[in-house]
Amino acid sequence: MQFARLFVAVALLSSCSGSPDHTSAAEGGQANQQPVSLPDTTETLHLNGQQLAQAYCRACHAFPEPALLDKATWQEGVLPQMGLRLGINPSGSSLYMNKPPEEVTELMQAKIFPERPLMAQRDWDKIVAYYLQHAPDKLTLPATPAVAPALADFTVITPVLNKGKYALTTLVKYEPAAQAL
Protein backbone atom coordinates (compact mmCIF):
# COMPACT_ATOMS: atom_id res chain seq x y z
CA MET A 1 0.00 0.00 0.00
CA GLN A 2 2.90 2.34 0.80
CA PHE A 3 4.24 1.74 -2.72
CA ALA A 4 0.86 2.66 -4.27
CA ARG A 5 0.71 5.91 -2.31
CA LEU A 6 4.29 6.74 -3.18
CA PHE A 7 3.66 5.98 -6.87
CA VAL A 8 0.59 8.25 -6.99
CA ALA A 9 2.40 11.03 -5.18
CA VAL A 10 5.42 10.85 -7.48
CA ALA A 11 3.18 10.77 -10.55
CA LEU A 12 1.35 13.88 -9.41
CA LEU A 13 4.51 15.71 -8.47
CA SER A 14 6.38 14.92 -11.64
CA SER A 15 3.55 15.87 -13.95
CA CYS A 16 3.46 19.59 -13.20
CA SER A 17 6.55 21.71 -13.52
CA GLY A 18 5.14 25.19 -13.14
CA SER A 19 6.79 25.96 -16.45
CA PRO A 20 4.79 27.31 -19.38
CA ASP A 21 6.45 24.82 -21.70
CA HIS A 22 5.46 21.16 -21.41
CA THR A 23 6.90 18.04 -22.91
CA SER A 24 4.47 15.53 -24.29
CA ALA A 25 5.31 11.84 -24.09
CA ALA A 26 3.07 11.25 -27.09
CA GLU A 27 5.35 13.51 -29.11
CA GLY A 28 8.45 11.54 -28.25
CA GLY A 29 9.61 14.01 -25.63
CA GLN A 30 9.65 17.03 -27.93
CA ALA A 31 8.81 20.36 -26.33
CA ASN A 32 5.19 21.39 -26.69
CA GLN A 33 4.93 25.17 -26.89
CA GLN A 34 1.34 25.34 -25.58
CA PRO A 35 1.31 27.53 -22.44
CA VAL A 36 -0.37 26.37 -19.26
CA SER A 37 -3.82 27.91 -19.06
CA LEU A 38 -4.21 28.91 -15.42
CA PRO A 39 -7.22 30.91 -14.22
CA ASP A 40 -6.81 34.65 -13.77
CA THR A 41 -6.61 35.20 -10.00
CA THR A 42 -8.84 38.27 -10.27
CA GLU A 43 -11.66 36.03 -11.47
CA THR A 44 -11.34 33.26 -8.89
CA LEU A 45 -12.65 35.00 -5.78
CA HIS A 46 -16.10 33.37 -6.02
CA LEU A 47 -14.76 29.83 -6.68
CA ASN A 48 -14.66 27.17 -3.95
CA GLY A 49 -11.74 24.81 -3.26
CA GLN A 50 -13.02 22.04 -5.51
CA GLN A 51 -13.55 24.37 -8.46
CA LEU A 52 -10.12 25.91 -7.97
CA ALA A 53 -8.45 22.51 -7.65
CA GLN A 54 -10.09 21.32 -10.84
CA ALA A 55 -9.04 24.44 -12.72
CA TYR A 56 -5.44 24.60 -11.48
CA CYS A 57 -4.66 20.87 -11.29
CA ARG A 58 -6.05 20.12 -14.74
CA ALA A 59 -3.79 22.78 -16.21
CA CYS A 60 -0.89 20.31 -15.76
CA HIS A 61 -2.31 16.82 -15.16
CA ALA A 62 -5.48 14.81 -14.61
CA PHE A 63 -7.50 15.98 -11.63
CA PRO A 64 -6.67 13.86 -8.56
CA GLU A 65 -9.68 13.15 -6.36
CA PRO A 66 -9.04 13.79 -2.64
CA ALA A 67 -9.92 10.15 -1.87
CA LEU A 68 -6.92 9.04 -3.91
CA LEU A 69 -4.59 9.56 -0.94
CA ASP A 70 -5.01 9.79 2.81
CA LYS A 71 -5.10 13.15 4.58
CA ALA A 72 -1.54 12.90 5.93
CA THR A 73 -0.07 12.19 2.47
CA TRP A 74 -1.87 15.19 1.00
CA GLN A 75 -0.90 17.46 3.90
CA GLU A 76 2.71 16.41 4.39
CA GLY A 77 3.71 15.28 0.91
CA VAL A 78 1.75 16.18 -2.19
CA LEU A 79 0.27 19.59 -1.37
CA PRO A 80 3.52 21.17 -0.11
CA GLN A 81 5.36 19.91 -3.20
CA MET A 82 2.61 21.05 -5.57
CA GLY A 83 2.60 24.42 -3.82
CA LEU A 84 6.29 24.81 -4.58
CA ARG A 85 5.59 24.02 -8.25
CA LEU A 86 2.98 26.77 -8.23
CA GLY A 87 5.36 29.28 -6.63
CA ILE A 88 3.84 28.93 -3.14
CA ASN A 89 6.67 28.59 -0.61
CA PRO A 90 5.25 29.15 2.90
CA SER A 91 8.58 28.53 4.64
CA GLY A 92 10.37 31.02 2.42
CA SER A 93 13.46 28.83 2.49
CA SER A 94 15.66 28.38 -0.54
CA LEU A 95 14.44 25.57 -2.77
CA TYR A 96 17.99 24.98 -3.94
CA MET A 97 19.69 24.71 -0.55
CA ASN A 98 21.86 21.61 -0.09
CA LYS A 99 21.66 20.74 -3.77
CA PRO A 100 24.72 20.36 -5.99
CA PRO A 101 25.29 23.23 -8.45
CA GLU A 102 24.55 20.99 -11.47
CA GLU A 103 21.13 20.10 -10.04
CA VAL A 104 20.36 23.73 -9.24
CA THR A 105 21.22 24.69 -12.82
CA GLU A 106 18.98 21.93 -14.21
CA LEU A 107 16.08 22.88 -11.93
CA MET A 108 16.38 26.54 -12.85
CA GLN A 109 16.57 25.80 -16.58
CA ALA A 110 13.56 23.47 -16.35
CA LYS A 111 11.65 26.17 -14.43
CA ILE A 112 10.33 23.58 -11.98
CA PHE A 113 9.85 26.23 -9.30
CA PRO A 114 8.44 29.55 -10.56
CA GLU A 115 10.01 32.74 -9.30
CA ARG A 116 6.62 34.21 -8.35
CA PRO A 117 3.34 32.55 -7.34
CA LEU A 118 1.12 31.39 -10.19
CA MET A 119 -1.99 31.78 -8.02
CA ALA A 120 -3.29 33.92 -5.20
CA GLN A 121 -2.56 32.66 -1.67
CA ARG A 122 -6.32 32.73 -0.90
CA ASP A 123 -6.93 30.32 -3.80
CA TRP A 124 -4.16 27.98 -2.62
CA ASP A 125 -5.59 28.02 0.90
CA LYS A 126 -9.02 27.01 -0.48
CA ILE A 127 -7.47 24.13 -2.47
CA VAL A 128 -5.56 22.86 0.56
CA ALA A 129 -8.70 23.07 2.72
CA TYR A 130 -10.69 21.18 0.07
CA TYR A 131 -8.22 18.29 -0.06
CA LEU A 132 -7.83 18.06 3.70
CA GLN A 133 -11.59 18.20 4.26
CA HIS A 134 -12.43 15.52 1.67
CA ALA A 135 -9.46 13.15 1.96
CA PRO A 136 -9.96 10.07 4.13
CA ASP A 137 -8.03 9.86 7.39
CA LYS A 138 -6.82 6.44 6.33
CA LEU A 139 -7.07 4.51 3.08
CA THR A 140 -8.86 1.20 3.21
CA LEU A 141 -7.32 -1.73 1.42
CA PRO A 142 -9.52 -3.56 -1.07
CA ALA A 143 -10.58 -7.04 -0.06
CA THR A 144 -8.02 -9.67 -1.02
CA PRO A 145 -9.56 -12.34 -3.22
CA ALA A 146 -9.41 -15.87 -1.90
CA VAL A 147 -6.64 -18.01 -3.33
CA ALA A 148 -7.92 -21.05 -5.17
CA PRO A 149 -6.63 -24.17 -3.41
CA ALA A 150 -5.87 -25.96 -6.66
CA LEU A 151 -5.55 -25.25 -10.33
CA ALA A 152 -7.34 -27.75 -12.53
CA ASP A 153 -4.68 -28.11 -15.22
CA PHE A 154 -1.60 -27.99 -12.99
CA THR A 155 0.07 -30.35 -10.56
CA VAL A 156 2.53 -29.38 -7.86
CA ILE A 157 5.87 -31.12 -8.22
CA THR A 158 8.38 -30.41 -5.49
CA PRO A 159 11.87 -30.46 -6.98
CA VAL A 160 14.34 -32.82 -5.36
CA LEU A 161 17.28 -30.44 -5.19
CA ASN A 162 19.95 -30.45 -2.50
CA LYS A 163 18.08 -33.15 -0.54
CA GLY A 164 17.71 -31.22 2.70
CA LYS A 165 20.91 -29.19 2.40
CA TYR A 166 20.72 -25.44 2.20
CA ALA A 167 21.30 -24.12 -1.27
CA LEU A 168 24.23 -21.85 -1.93
CA THR A 169 23.06 -21.19 -5.46
CA THR A 170 22.85 -17.57 -6.57
CA LEU A 171 22.06 -18.21 -10.24
CA VAL A 172 20.14 -20.96 -11.96
CA LYS A 173 20.16 -21.47 -15.70
CA TYR A 174 17.81 -23.74 -17.59
CA GLU A 175 19.28 -25.64 -20.54
CA PRO A 176 16.40 -26.27 -22.97
CA ALA A 177 18.34 -28.81 -25.07
CA ALA A 178 19.20 -30.98 -22.08
CA GLN A 179 15.97 -30.06 -20.26
CA ALA A 180 17.95 -29.57 -17.09
CA LEU A 181 18.91 -26.88 -14.61
C-alpha positions as CSV (number, residue, x, y, z in Angstrom):
1,M,0.0,0.0,0.0
2,Q,2.9,2.3,0.8
3,F,4.2,1.7,-2.7
4,A,0.9,2.7,-4.3
5,R,0.7,5.9,-2.3
6,L,4.3,6.7,-3.2
7,F,3.7,6.0,-6.9
8,V,0.6,8.2,-7.0
9,A,2.4,11.0,-5.2
10,V,5.4,10.9,-7.5
11,A,3.2,10.8,-10.6
12,L,1.4,13.9,-9.4
13,L,4.5,15.7,-8.5
14,S,6.4,14.9,-11.6
15,S,3.5,15.9,-14.0
16,C,3.5,19.6,-13.2
17,S,6.6,21.7,-13.5
18,G,5.1,25.2,-13.1
19,S,6.8,26.0,-16.5
20,P,4.8,27.3,-19.4
21,D,6.5,24.8,-21.7
22,H,5.5,21.2,-21.4
23,T,6.9,18.0,-22.9
24,S,4.5,15.5,-24.3
25,A,5.3,11.8,-24.1
26,A,3.1,11.3,-27.1
27,E,5.4,13.5,-29.1
28,G,8.5,11.5,-28.2
29,G,9.6,14.0,-25.6
30,Q,9.6,17.0,-27.9
31,A,8.8,20.4,-26.3
32,N,5.2,21.4,-26.7
33,Q,4.9,25.2,-26.9
34,Q,1.3,25.3,-25.6
35,P,1.3,27.5,-22.4
36,V,-0.4,26.4,-19.3
37,S,-3.8,27.9,-19.1
38,L,-4.2,28.9,-15.4
39,P,-7.2,30.9,-14.2
40,D,-6.8,34.6,-13.8
41,T,-6.6,35.2,-10.0
42,T,-8.8,38.3,-10.3
43,E,-11.7,36.0,-11.5
44,T,-11.3,33.3,-8.9
45,L,-12.6,35.0,-5.8
46,H,-16.1,33.4,-6.0
47,L,-14.8,29.8,-6.7
48,N,-14.7,27.2,-4.0
49,G,-11.7,24.8,-3.3
50,Q,-13.0,22.0,-5.5
51,Q,-13.6,24.4,-8.5
52,L,-10.1,25.9,-8.0
53,A,-8.4,22.5,-7.7
54,Q,-10.1,21.3,-10.8
55,A,-9.0,24.4,-12.7
56,Y,-5.4,24.6,-11.5
57,C,-4.7,20.9,-11.3
58,R,-6.1,20.1,-14.7
59,A,-3.8,22.8,-16.2
60,C,-0.9,20.3,-15.8
61,H,-2.3,16.8,-15.2
62,A,-5.5,14.8,-14.6
63,F,-7.5,16.0,-11.6
64,P,-6.7,13.9,-8.6
65,E,-9.7,13.2,-6.4
66,P,-9.0,13.8,-2.6
67,A,-9.9,10.2,-1.9
68,L,-6.9,9.0,-3.9
69,L,-4.6,9.6,-0.9
70,D,-5.0,9.8,2.8
71,K,-5.1,13.2,4.6
72,A,-1.5,12.9,5.9
73,T,-0.1,12.2,2.5
74,W,-1.9,15.2,1.0
75,Q,-0.9,17.5,3.9
76,E,2.7,16.4,4.4
77,G,3.7,15.3,0.9
78,V,1.8,16.2,-2.2
79,L,0.3,19.6,-1.4
80,P,3.5,21.2,-0.1
81,Q,5.4,19.9,-3.2
82,M,2.6,21.1,-5.6
83,G,2.6,24.4,-3.8
84,L,6.3,24.8,-4.6
85,R,5.6,24.0,-8.2
86,L,3.0,26.8,-8.2
87,G,5.4,29.3,-6.6
88,I,3.8,28.9,-3.1
89,N,6.7,28.6,-0.6
90,P,5.3,29.2,2.9
91,S,8.6,28.5,4.6
92,G,10.4,31.0,2.4
93,S,13.5,28.8,2.5
94,S,15.7,28.4,-0.5
95,L,14.4,25.6,-2.8
96,Y,18.0,25.0,-3.9
97,M,19.7,24.7,-0.5
98,N,21.9,21.6,-0.1
99,K,21.7,20.7,-3.8
100,P,24.7,20.4,-6.0
101,P,25.3,23.2,-8.5
102,E,24.6,21.0,-11.5
103,E,21.1,20.1,-10.0
104,V,20.4,23.7,-9.2
105,T,21.2,24.7,-12.8
106,E,19.0,21.9,-14.2
107,L,16.1,22.9,-11.9
108,M,16.4,26.5,-12.9
109,Q,16.6,25.8,-16.6
110,A,13.6,23.5,-16.3
111,K,11.7,26.2,-14.4
112,I,10.3,23.6,-12.0
113,F,9.8,26.2,-9.3
114,P,8.4,29.5,-10.6
115,E,10.0,32.7,-9.3
116,R,6.6,34.2,-8.4
117,P,3.3,32.5,-7.3
118,L,1.1,31.4,-10.2
119,M,-2.0,31.8,-8.0
120,A,-3.3,33.9,-5.2
121,Q,-2.6,32.7,-1.7
122,R,-6.3,32.7,-0.9
123,D,-6.9,30.3,-3.8
124,W,-4.2,28.0,-2.6
125,D,-5.6,28.0,0.9
126,K,-9.0,27.0,-0.5
127,I,-7.5,24.1,-2.5
128,V,-5.6,22.9,0.6
129,A,-8.7,23.1,2.7
130,Y,-10.7,21.2,0.1
131,Y,-8.2,18.3,-0.1
132,L,-7.8,18.1,3.7
133,Q,-11.6,18.2,4.3
134,H,-12.4,15.5,1.7
135,A,-9.5,13.2,2.0
136,P,-10.0,10.1,4.1
137,D,-8.0,9.9,7.4
138,K,-6.8,6.4,6.3
139,L,-7.1,4.5,3.1
140,T,-8.9,1.2,3.2
141,L,-7.3,-1.7,1.4
142,P,-9.5,-3.6,-1.1
143,A,-10.6,-7.0,-0.1
144,T,-8.0,-9.7,-1.0
145,P,-9.6,-12.3,-3.2
146,A,-9.4,-15.9,-1.9
147,V,-6.6,-18.0,-3.3
148,A,-7.9,-21.0,-5.2
149,P,-6.6,-24.2,-3.4
150,A,-5.9,-26.0,-6.7
151,L,-5.6,-25.3,-10.3
152,A,-7.3,-27.8,-12.5
153,D,-4.7,-28.1,-15.2
154,F,-1.6,-28.0,-13.0
155,T,0.1,-30.4,-10.6
156,V,2.5,-29.4,-7.9
157,I,5.9,-31.1,-8.2
158,T,8.4,-30.4,-5.5
159,P,11.9,-30.5,-7.0
160,V,14.3,-32.8,-5.4
161,L,17.3,-30.4,-5.2
162,N,19.9,-30.4,-2.5
163,K,18.1,-33.2,-0.5
164,G,17.7,-31.2,2.7
165,K,20.9,-29.2,2.4
166,Y,20.7,-25.4,2.2
167,A,21.3,-24.1,-1.3
168,L,24.2,-21.8,-1.9
169,T,23.1,-21.2,-5.5
170,T,22.9,-17.6,-6.6
171,L,22.1,-18.2,-10.2
172,V,20.1,-21.0,-12.0
173,K,20.2,-21.5,-15.7
174,Y,17.8,-23.7,-17.6
175,E,19.3,-25.6,-20.5
176,P,16.4,-26.3,-23.0
177,A,18.3,-28.8,-25.1
178,A,19.2,-31.0,-22.1
179,Q,16.0,-30.1,-20.3
180,A,18.0,-29.6,-17.1
181,L,18.9,-26.9,-14.6
